[in-house]
Structure formats: structure tokens, C-alpha cells
């Protein structure tokens, strides 16, 4: 299928994509991380198909979605992009787990036994194991999803016991902090937990932390996957489908 791209849109996204990529590369060098150690997840929630096609044409392959129906619709609409990689990064309702299990390549927001079991049970037999990150609530916010670090060992044991899941790492969305040092301090226990986990489990290679507001702190703290949306795609007033 021919990919039709609006040249003006591609140019605008191209400028922003290049700026974000160069910023990540600069921070990678600044904090003495290996070249290519930090990958970019383009958060495409609420963004139109044309914007995703434009970013894909520029070389971006991994895209993150927060809303199940929107993610599934995009998965089908962009099925001609055979090497695109779909990451689900939003909260998961149990009645939506099948749709995620059947379409996504990655899930970053596993934080309940019920959800983990359903994702494994509902993953299609013809599909590879679903790559998952356990979401950790590192700021202790009642409004945020994620498990406390004290429960990590039990969740790791569960996920690694499920046949159709592959534990790849940890994800967190910390509460906003006032400065870089405070951001790093919040990430420190998670970084330690990730390093220990990666040493004991060979499949674990992903620390999904860092967004536009704390990119530097996340990369200094060992992030291997940063999640950036608006800085690449620009603003969009309303979600495509927020269900």
C-alpha cells in the first residue's frame, strides 16, 4: 500500500522529531550513556493517522497509545506498516484486556495479578509472547496506577510464571518535582530495583521512564526508553477516541 503523506505536516513533524532525537543524543553523551542506549517511544495518543505515518516515514517505529479503542483502531488502520511497534502505556480495565493482548506488541502498565493473567490467557497462540513492563508507583500517589516497590518481587514472580508474557522491565510516572535533583532522587530506588532485576532476569532490559518534563533526570537515572508525544507531534485539542 502506498503511504500518502502531507508534505507540510511531514516537514513540521520532521523538524520536531529531529530536535527531540538530537536532544536525547546530547543527554545520552552528557550522562555518559552508551550511544543508542536510550530509545524513543513516540506517544501518539490522540494524534491522527497522518501524523503517525509522517513520523514512521522519518524512521520512527515504536508508538505509544493510552486508550484501548483508539489503539486498536490505529493498529488495524496502519496494518500496512508491517514493522511498526505498538506499545500500550495507559491504565488497563479488565474488560479491555483481550483487545490489548490481541493487538499490542508491548504493555507498560501491568500492575495487577488479574490483568497479568488475562493478558497471558488472551494472547493469541500464533503471536509471540507479549512484552510487558511492570508499572511501579514510585511517588506513592493514590491517583496513579502502579504497585509499590515493596510488592515488586511478588509481581515479578507472577509475570515470569505466565507462559505468554515476557518480562522486559519497569515503568513509572512520578509526581512532578521542582528541580532536576529532586527528579533524580525520586527515580533512585527504581533505578536500583531495575539494575537488580536485570541482573537476575536475562529478559529484562527496559526502564521506561522519562517524558518531556524530566528527560534529563530520567536519562541520568538509567532510562532506556523515553516517552515523548507533543514535542514531536504538536498539540491536538481533543482525543480521537478516549475509550
C-alpha positions as protocol buffer text, in pm:
chain_id: "A"
residue {
  index: 1
  type: UNK
  ca { x: 0 y: 0 z: 0 }
}
residue {
  index: 2
  type: UNK
  ca { x: 130 y: 345 z: -88 }
}
residue {
  index: 3
  type: UNK
  ca { x: 180 y: 574 z: 212 }
}
residue {
  index: 4
  type: UNK
  ca { x: 31 y: 913 z: 136 }
}
residue {
  index: 5
  type: UNK
  ca { x: 196 y: 1186 z: 340 }
}
residue {
  index: 6
  type: UNK
  ca { x: 114 y: 1556 z: 357 }
}
residue {
  index: 7
  type: UNK
  ca { x: 447 y: 1725 z: 287 }
}
residue {
  index: 8
  type: UNK
  ca { x: 377 y: 2026 z: 510 }
}
residue {
  index: 9
  type: UNK
  ca { x: 284 y: 1802 z: 802 }
}
residue {
  index: 10
  type: UNK
  ca { x: 587 y: 1581 z: 742 }
}
residue {
  index: 11
  type: UNK
  ca { x: 816 y: 1883 z: 741 }
}
residue {
  index: 12
  type: UNK
  ca { x: 678 y: 2015 z: 1072 }
}
residue {
  index: 13
  type: UNK
  ca { x: 697 y: 1675 z: 1241 }
}
residue {
  index: 14
  type: UNK
  ca { x: 1040 y: 1622 z: 1087 }
}
residue {
  index: 15
  type: UNK
  ca { x: 1179 y: 1937 z: 1246 }
}
residue {
  index: 16
  type: UNK
  ca { x: 1041 y: 1848 z: 1589 }
}
residue {
  index: 17
  type: UNK
  ca { x: 1142 y: 1481 z: 1557 }
}
residue {
  index: 18
  type: UNK
  ca { x: 1499 y: 1582 z: 1471 }
}
residue {
  index: 19
  type: UNK
  ca { x: 1512 y: 1823 z: 1767 }
}
residue {
  index: 20
  type: UNK
  ca { x: 1387 y: 1558 z: 2010 }
}
residue {
  index: 21
  type: UNK
  ca { x: 1625 y: 1294 z: 1873 }
}
residue {
  index: 22
  type: UNK
  ca { x: 1923 y: 1528 z: 1894 }
}
residue {
  index: 23
  type: UNK
  ca { x: 1828 y: 1628 z: 2249 }
}
residue {
  index: 24
  type: UNK
  ca { x: 1817 y: 1262 z: 2354 }
}
residue {
  index: 25
  type: UNK
  ca { x: 2155 y: 1201 z: 2190 }
}
residue {
  index: 26
  type: UNK
  ca { x: 2303 y: 1505 z: 2366 }
}
residue {
  index: 27
  type: UNK
  ca { x: 2174 y: 1390 z: 2707 }
}
residue {
  index: 28
  type: UNK
  ca { x: 2300 y: 1038 z: 2638 }
}
residue {
  index: 29
  type: UNK
  ca { x: 2651 y: 1175 z: 2588 }
}
residue {
  index: 30
  type: UNK
  ca { x: 2621 y: 1417 z: 2879 }
}
residue {
  index: 31
  type: UNK
  ca { x: 2539 y: 1142 z: 3125 }
}
residue {
  index: 32
  type: UNK
  ca { x: 2796 y: 902 z: 2977 }
}
residue {
  index: 33
  type: UNK
  ca { x: 2546 y: 650 z: 2850 }
}
residue {
  index: 34
  type: UNK
  ca { x: 2636 y: 429 z: 2555 }
}
residue {
  index: 35
  type: UNK
  ca { x: 2533 y: 556 z: 2211 }
}
residue {
  index: 36
  type: UNK
  ca { x: 2190 y: 422 z: 2121 }
}
residue {
  index: 37
  type: UNK
  ca { x: 2121 y: 315 z: 2481 }
}
residue {
  index: 38
  type: UNK
  ca { x: 1812 y: 537 z: 2508 }
}
residue {
  index: 39
  type: UNK
  ca { x: 1530 y: 470 z: 2263 }
}
residue {
  index: 40
  type: UNK
  ca { x: 1241 y: 697 z: 2179 }
}
residue {
  index: 41
  type: UNK
  ca { x: 878 y: 594 z: 2217 }
}
residue {
  index: 42
  type: UNK
  ca { x: 663 y: 839 z: 2021 }
}
residue {
  index: 43
  type: UNK
  ca { x: 344 y: 886 z: 2220 }
}
residue {
  index: 44
  type: UNK
  ca { x: 78 y: 906 z: 1952 }
}
residue {
  index: 45
  type: UNK
  ca { x: -236 y: 909 z: 2168 }
}
residue {
  index: 46
  type: UNK
  ca { x: -499 y: 1147 z: 2024 }
}
residue {
  index: 47
  type: UNK
  ca { x: -281 y: 1206 z: 1717 }
}
residue {
  index: 48
  type: UNK
  ca { x: -422 y: 1139 z: 1368 }
}
residue {
  index: 49
  type: UNK
  ca { x: -308 y: 856 z: 1144 }
}
residue {
  index: 50
  type: UNK
  ca { x: -139 y: 1104 z: 912 }
}
residue {
  index: 51
  type: UNK
  ca { x: 93 y: 1218 z: 1189 }
}
residue {
  index: 52
  type: UNK
  ca { x: 191 y: 861 z: 1274 }
}
residue {
  index: 53
  type: UNK
  ca { x: 259 y: 790 z: 907 }
}
residue {
  index: 54
  type: UNK
  ca { x: 471 y: 1105 z: 889 }
}
residue {
  index: 55
  type: UNK
  ca { x: 681 y: 1002 z: 1190 }
}
residue {
  index: 56
  type: UNK
  ca { x: 710 y: 648 z: 1057 }
}
residue {
  index: 57
  type: UNK
  ca { x: 836 y: 783 z: 724 }
}
residue {
  index: 58
  type: UNK
  ca { x: 1109 y: 962 z: 921 }
}
residue {
  index: 59
  type: UNK
  ca { x: 1226 y: 635 z: 1073 }
}
residue {
  index: 60
  type: UNK
  ca { x: 1028 y: 616 z: 1398 }
}
residue {
  index: 61
  type: UNK
  ca { x: 891 y: 265 z: 1451 }
}
residue {
  index: 62
  type: UNK
  ca { x: 771 y: 250 z: 1816 }
}
residue {
  index: 63
  type: UNK
  ca { x: 447 y: 429 z: 1908 }
}
residue {
  index: 64
  type: UNK
  ca { x: 267 y: 452 z: 2242 }
}
residue {
  index: 65
  type: UNK
  ca { x: -108 y: 462 z: 2296 }
}
residue {
  index: 66
  type: UNK
  ca { x: -316 y: 524 z: 2612 }
}
residue {
  index: 67
  type: UNK
  ca { x: -672 y: 447 z: 2504 }
}
residue {
  index: 68
  type: UNK
  ca { x: -770 y: 94 z: 2408 }
}
residue {
  index: 69
  type: UNK
  ca { x: -1020 y: 155 z: 2130 }
}
residue {
  index: 70
  type: UNK
  ca { x: -804 y: 423 z: 1972 }
}
residue {
  index: 71
  type: UNK
  ca { x: -503 y: 191 z: 1988 }
}
residue {
  index: 72
  type: UNK
  ca { x: -693 y: -97 z: 1827 }
}
residue {
  index: 73
  type: UNK
  ca { x: -834 y: 126 z: 1554 }
}
residue {
  index: 74
  type: UNK
  ca { x: -486 y: 254 z: 1469 }
}
residue {
  index: 75
  type: UNK
  ca { x: -343 y: -98 z: 1476 }
}
residue {
  index: 76
  type: UNK
  ca { x: -588 y: -203 z: 1205 }
}
residue {
  index: 77
  type: UNK
  ca { x: -573 y: 121 z: 1004 }
}
residue {
  index: 78
  type: UNK
  ca { x: -193 y: 109 z: 985 }
}
residue {
  index: 79
  type: UNK
  ca { x: -156 y: -264 z: 927 }
}
residue {
  index: 80
  type: UNK
  ca { x: 34 y: -194 z: 605 }
}
residue {
  index: 81
  type: UNK
  ca { x: 326 y: -65 z: 817 }
}
residue {
  index: 82
  type: UNK
  ca { x: 450 y: -416 z: 886 }
}
residue {
  index: 83
  type: UNK
  ca { x: 738 y: -329 z: 1119 }
}
residue {
  index: 84
  type: UNK
  ca { x: 554 y: -73 z: 1331 }
}
residue {
  index: 85
  type: UNK
  ca { x: 568 y: -150 z: 1704 }
}
residue {
  index: 86
  type: UNK
  ca { x: 268 y: -75 z: 1926 }
}
residue {
  index: 87
  type: UNK
  ca { x: 312 y: -2 z: 2297 }
}
residue {
  index: 88
  type: UNK
  ca { x: 14 y: 30 z: 2530 }
}
residue {
  index: 89
  type: UNK
  ca { x: 105 y: 270 z: 2811 }
}
residue {
  index: 90
  type: UNK
  ca { x: -228 y: 356 z: 2973 }
}
residue {
  index: 91
  type: UNK
  ca { x: -431 y: 207 z: 3259 }
}
residue {
  index: 92
  type: UNK
  ca { x: -593 y: -127 z: 3177 }
}
residue {
  index: 93
  type: UNK
  ca { x: -953 y: -218 z: 3254 }
}
residue {
  index: 94
  type: UNK
  ca { x: -1010 y: -591 z: 3278 }
}
residue {
  index: 95
  type: UNK
  ca { x: -1284 y: -584 z: 3016 }
}
residue {
  index: 96
  type: UNK
  ca { x: -1039 y: -428 z: 2768 }
}
residue {
  index: 97
  type: UNK
  ca { x: -751 y: -671 z: 2822 }
}
residue {
  index: 98
  type: UNK
  ca { x: -838 y: -902 z: 2530 }
}
residue {
  index: 99
  type: UNK
  ca { x: -815 y: -622 z: 2275 }
}
residue {
  index: 100
  type: UNK
  ca { x: -474 y: -526 z: 2411 }
}
residue {
  index: 101
  type: UNK
  ca { x: -349 y: -885 z: 2421 }
}
residue {
  index: 102
  type: UNK
  ca { x: -454 y: -944 z: 2061 }
}
residue {
  index: 103
  type: UNK
  ca { x: -302 y: -631 z: 1906 }
}
residue {
  index: 104
  type: UNK
  ca { x: -21 y: -474 z: 2108 }
}
residue {
  index: 105
  type: UNK
  ca { x: 348 y: -567 z: 2100 }
}
residue {
  index: 106
  type: UNK
  ca { x: 424 y: -416 z: 2440 }
}
residue {
  index: 107
  type: UNK
  ca { x: 229 y: -327 z: 2754 }
}
residue {
  index: 108
  type: UNK
  ca { x: 397 y: -91 z: 3001 }
}
residue {
  index: 109
  type: UNK
  ca { x: 122 y: -72 z: 3263 }
}
residue {
  index: 110
  type: UNK
  ca { x: 90 y: -417 z: 3421 }
}
residue {
  index: 111
  type: UNK
  ca { x: 22 y: -365 z: 3792 }
}
residue {
  index: 112
  type: UNK
  ca { x: -239 y: -625 z: 3894 }
}
residue {
  index: 113
  type: UNK
  ca { x: -241 y: -1002 z: 3907 }
}
residue {
  index: 114
  type: UNK
  ca { x: -579 y: -1020 z: 3733 }
}
residue {
  index: 115
  type: UNK
  ca { x: -459 y: -812 z: 3441 }
}
residue {
  index: 116
  type: UNK
  ca { x: -135 y: -1006 z: 3402 }
}
residue {
  index: 117
  type: UNK
  ca { x: -321 y: -1339 z: 3398 }
}
residue {
  index: 118
  type: UNK
  ca { x: -581 y: -1215 z: 3150 }
}
residue {
  index: 119
  type: UNK
  ca { x: -317 y: -1076 z: 2912 }
}
residue {
  index: 120
  type: UNK
  ca { x: -138 y: -1411 z: 2912 }
}
residue {
  index: 121
  type: UNK
  ca { x: -456 y: -1615 z: 2870 }
}
residue {
  index: 122
  type: UNK
  ca { x: -587 y: -1391 z: 2591 }
}
residue {
  index: 123
  type: UNK
  ca { x: -265 y: -1363 z: 2391 }
}
residue {
  index: 124
  type: UNK
  ca { x: -316 y: -1538 z: 2057 }
}
residue {
  index: 125
  type: UNK
  ca { x: -140 y: -1870 z: 2014 }
}
residue {
  index: 126
  type: UNK
  ca { x: 10 y: -1753 z: 1684 }
}
residue {
  index: 127
  type: UNK
  ca { x: 161 y: -1440 z: 1842 }
}
residue {
  index: 128
  type: UNK
  ca { x: 495 y: -1413 z: 2022 }
}
residue {
  index: 129
  type: UNK
  ca { x: 487 y: -1356 z: 2399 }
}
residue {
  index: 130
  type: UNK
  ca { x: 361 y: -1010 z: 2491 }
}
residue {
  index: 131
  type: UNK
  ca { x: 643 y: -784 z: 2610 }
}
residue {
  index: 132
  type: UNK
  ca { x: 548 y: -633 z: 2946 }
}
residue {
  index: 133
  type: UNK
  ca { x: 679 y: -379 z: 3191 }
}
residue {
  index: 134
  type: UNK
  ca { x: 557 y: -372 z: 3549 }
}
residue {
  index: 135
  type: UNK
  ca { x: 433 y: -27 z: 3644 }
}
residue {
  index: 136
  type: UNK
  ca { x: 567 y: 99 z: 3976 }
}
residue {
  index: 137
  type: UNK
  ca { x: 410 y: 385 z: 4170 }
}
residue {
  index: 138
  type: UNK
  ca { x: 732 y: 545 z: 4290 }
}
residue {
  index: 139
  type: UNK
  ca { x: 572 y: 861 z: 4430 }
}
residue {
  index: 140
  type: UNK
  ca { x: 302 y: 685 z: 4633 }
}
residue {
  index: 141
  type: UNK
  ca { x: 24 y: 881 z: 4466 }
}
residue {
  index: 142
  type: UNK
  ca { x: -321 y: 735 z: 4528 }
}
residue {
  index: 143
  type: UNK
  ca { x: -439 y: 871 z: 4192 }
}
residue {
  index: 144
  type: UNK
  ca { x: -167 y: 688 z: 3999 }
}
residue {
  index: 145
  type: UNK
  ca { x: -159 y: 329 z: 3883 }
}
residue {
  index: 146
  type: UNK
  ca { x: 129 y: 103 z: 3974 }
}
residue {
  index: 147
  type: UNK
  ca { x: 247 y: -118 z: 4255 }
}
residue {
  index: 148
  type: UNK
  ca { x: 468 y: -7 z: 4544 }
}
residue {
  index: 149
  type: UNK
  ca { x: 828 y: -122 z: 4515 }
}
residue {
  index: 150
  type: UNK
  ca { x: 771 y: -347 z: 4818 }
}
residue {
  index: 151
  type: UNK
  ca { x: 542 y: -563 z: 4604 }
}
residue {
  index: 152
  type: UNK
  ca { x: 777 y: -588 z: 4307 }
}
residue {
  index: 153
  type: UNK
  ca { x: 924 y: -931 z: 4385 }
}
residue {
  index: 154
  type: UNK
  ca { x: 579 y: -1091 z: 4401 }
}
residue {
  index: 155
  type: UNK
  ca { x: 470 y: -932 z: 4074 }
}
residue {
  index: 156
  type: UNK
  ca { x: 792 y: -1036 z: 3902 }
}
residue {
  index: 157
  type: UNK
  ca { x: 739 y: -1395 z: 4015 }
}
residue {
  index: 158
  type: UNK
  ca { x: 384 y: -1389 z: 3879 }
}
residue {
  index: 159
  type: UNK
  ca { x: 468 y: -1234 z: 3541 }
}
residue {
  index: 160
  type: UNK
  ca { x: 762 y: -1466 z: 3479 }
}
residue {
  index: 161
  type: UNK
  ca { x: 541 y: -1767 z: 3554 }
}
residue {
  index: 162
  type: UNK
  ca { x: 288 y: -1680 z: 3284 }
}
residue {
  index: 163
  type: UNK
  ca { x: 358 y: -1854 z: 2952 }
}
residue {
  index: 164
  type: UNK
  ca { x: 251 y: -1583 z: 2709 }
}
residue {
  index: 165
  type: UNK
  ca { x: 421 y: -1286 z: 2875 }
}
residue {
  index: 166
  type: UNK
  ca { x: 784 y: -1180 z: 2853 }
}
residue {
  index: 167
  type: UNK
  ca { x: 901 y: -957 z: 3138 }
}
residue {
  index: 168
  type: UNK
  ca { x: 1107 y: -678 z: 2985 }
}
residue {
  index: 169
  type: UNK
  ca { x: 1135 y: -423 z: 3264 }
}
residue {
  index: 170
  type: UNK
  ca { x: 979 y: -149 z: 3474 }
}
residue {
  index: 171
  type: UNK
  ca { x: 778 y: 165 z: 3403 }
}
residue {
  index: 172
  type: UNK
  ca { x: 693 y: 463 z: 3621 }
}
residue {
  index: 173
  type: UNK
  ca { x: 528 y: 805 z: 3601 }
}
residue {
  index: 174
  type: UNK
  ca { x: 649 y: 1003 z: 3905 }
}
residue {
  index: 175
  type: UNK
  ca { x: 479 y: 1305 z: 4053 }
}
residue {
  index: 176
  type: UNK
  ca { x: 617 y: 1635 z: 3920 }
}
residue {
  index: 177
  type: UNK
  ca { x: 923 y: 1759 z: 4107 }
}
residue {
  index: 178
  type: UNK
  ca { x: 1059 y: 2110 z: 4143 }
}
residue {
  index: 179
  type: UNK
  ca { x: 1407 y: 2050 z: 4004 }
}
residue {
  index: 180
  type: UNK
  ca { x: 1647 y: 1804 z: 3843 }
}
residue {
  index: 181
  type: UNK
  ca { x: 1796 y: 1684 z: 4171 }
}
residue {
  index: 182
  type: UNK
  ca { x: 1452 y: 1606 z: 4313 }
}
residue {
  index: 183
  type: UNK
  ca { x: 1358 y: 1418 z: 3996 }
}
residue {
  index: 184
  type: UNK
  ca { x: 1670 y: 1203 z: 4023 }
}
residue {
  index: 185
  type: UNK
  ca { x: 1605 y: 1138 z: 4392 }
}
residue {
  index: 186
  type: UNK
  ca { x: 1258 y: 1003 z: 4316 }
}
residue {
  index: 187
  type: UNK
  ca { x: 1395 y: 778 z: 4043 }
}
residue {
  index: 188
  type: UNK
  ca { x: 1688 y: 641 z: 4250 }
}
residue {
  index: 189
  type: UNK
  ca { x: 1506 y: 348 z: 4420 }
}
residue {
  index: 190
  type: UNK
  ca { x: 1351 y: 244 z: 4089 }
}
residue {
  index: 191
  type: UNK
  ca { x: 1689 y: 254 z: 3917 }
}
residue {
  index: 192
  type: UNK
  ca { x: 1835 y: 28 z: 4185 }
}
residue {
  index: 193
  type: UNK
  ca { x: 1543 y: -213 z: 4153 }
}
residue {
  index: 194
  type: UNK
  ca { x: 1581 y: -223 z: 3775 }
}
residue {
  index: 195
  type: UNK
  ca { x: 1954 y: -293 z: 3790 }
}
residue {
  index: 196
  type: UNK
  ca { x: 1898 y: -579 z: 4034 }
}
residue {
  index: 197
  type: UNK
  ca { x: 1616 y: -718 z: 3822 }
}
residue {
  index: 198
  type: UNK
  ca { x: 1819 y: -701 z: 3501 }
}
residue {
  index: 199
  type: UNK
  ca { x: 2098 y: -898 z: 3669 }
}
residue {
  index: 200
  type: UNK
  ca { x: 1865 y: -1175 z: 3786 }
}
residue {
  index: 201
  type: UNK
  ca { x: 1645 y: -1196 z: 3473 }
}
residue {
  index: 202
  type: UNK
  ca { x: 1810 y: -1203 z: 3131 }
}
residue {
  index: 203
  type: UNK
  ca { x: 1495 y: -1082 z: 2953 }
}
residue {
  index: 204
  type: UNK
  ca { x: 1487 y: -756 z: 3149 }
}
residue {
  index: 205
  type: UNK
  ca { x: 1641 y: -469 z: 2951 }
}
residue {
  index: 206
  type: UNK
  ca { x: 1388 y: -185 z: 2962 }
}
residue {
  index: 207
  type: UNK
  ca { x: 1346 y: 101 z: 3208 }
}
residue {
  index: 208
  type: UNK
  ca { x: 1055 y: 301 z: 3072 }
}
residue {
  index: 209
  type: UNK
  ca { x: 1088 y: 639 z: 3243 }
}
residue {
  index: 210
  type: UNK
  ca { x: 1115 y: 996 z: 3126 }
}
residue {
  index: 211
  type: UNK
  ca { x: 887 y: 1239 z: 2946 }
}
residue {
  index: 212
  type: UNK
  ca { x: 942 y: 1591 z: 2819 }
}
residue {
  index: 213
  type: UNK
  ca { x: 947 y: 1745 z: 3168 }
}
residue {
  index: 214
  type: UNK
  ca { x: 1209 y: 1516 z: 3320 }
}
residue {
  index: 215
  type: UNK
  ca { x: 1402 y: 1381 z: 3025 }
}
residue {
  index: 216
  type: UNK
  ca { x: 1745 y: 1471 z: 3161 }
}
residue {
  index: 217
  type: UNK
  ca { x: 1680 y: 1319 z: 3506 }
}
residue {
  index: 218
  type: UNK
  ca { x: 1541 y: 1002 z: 3353 }
}
residue {
  index: 219
  type: UNK
  ca { x: 1838 y: 952 z: 3123 }
}
residue {
  index: 220
  type: UNK
  ca { x: 2080 y: 1022 z: 3408 }
}
residue {
  index: 221
  type: UNK
  ca { x: 1882 y: 768 z: 3612 }
}
residue {
  index: 222
  type: UNK
  ca { x: 1924 y: 489 z: 3356 }
}
residue {
  index: 223
  type: UNK
  ca { x: 1618 y: 516 z: 3133 }
}
residue {
  index: 224
  type: UNK
  ca { x: 1634 y: 300 z: 2822 }
}
residue {
  index: 225
  type: UNK
  ca { x: 1302 y: 420 z: 2677 }
}
residue {
  index: 226
  type: UNK
  ca { x: 1169 y: 775 z: 2697 }
}
residue {
  index: 227
  type: UNK
  ca { x: 810 y: 864 z: 2612 }
}
residue {
  index: 228
  type: UNK
  ca { x: 762 y: 1185 z: 2413 }
}
residue {
  index: 229
  type: UNK
  ca { x: 446 y: 1299 z: 2236 }
}
residue {
  index: 230
  type: UNK
  ca { x: 359 y: 1667 z: 2198 }
}
residue {
  index: 231
  type: UNK
  ca { x: 723 y: 1769 z: 2138 }
}
residue {
  index: 232
  type: UNK
  ca { x: 710 y: 1552 z: 1824 }
}
residue {
  index: 233
  type: UNK
  ca { x: 351 y: 1579 z: 1703 }
}
residue {
  index: 234
  type: UNK
  ca { x: 244 y: 1919 z: 1834 }
}
residue {
  index: 235
  type: UNK
  ca { x: -76 y: 1998 z: 2019 }
}
residue {
  index: 236
  type: UNK
  ca { x: -413 y: 1841 z: 1949 }
}
residue {
  index: 237
  type: UNK
  ca { x: -721 y: 1971 z: 2119 }
}
residue {
  index: 238
  type: UNK
  ca { x: -932 y: 1657 z: 2157 }
}
residue {
  index: 239
  type: UNK
  ca { x: -867 y: 1284 z: 2170 }
}
residue {
  index: 240
  type: UNK
  ca { x: -952 y: 1073 z: 1868 }
}
residue {
  index: 241
  type: UNK
  ca { x: -1131 y: 823 z: 2092 }
}
residue {
  index: 242
  type: UNK
  ca { x: -1069 y: 819 z: 2466 }
}
residue {
  index: 243
  type: UNK
  ca { x: -1229 y: 484 z: 2543 }
}
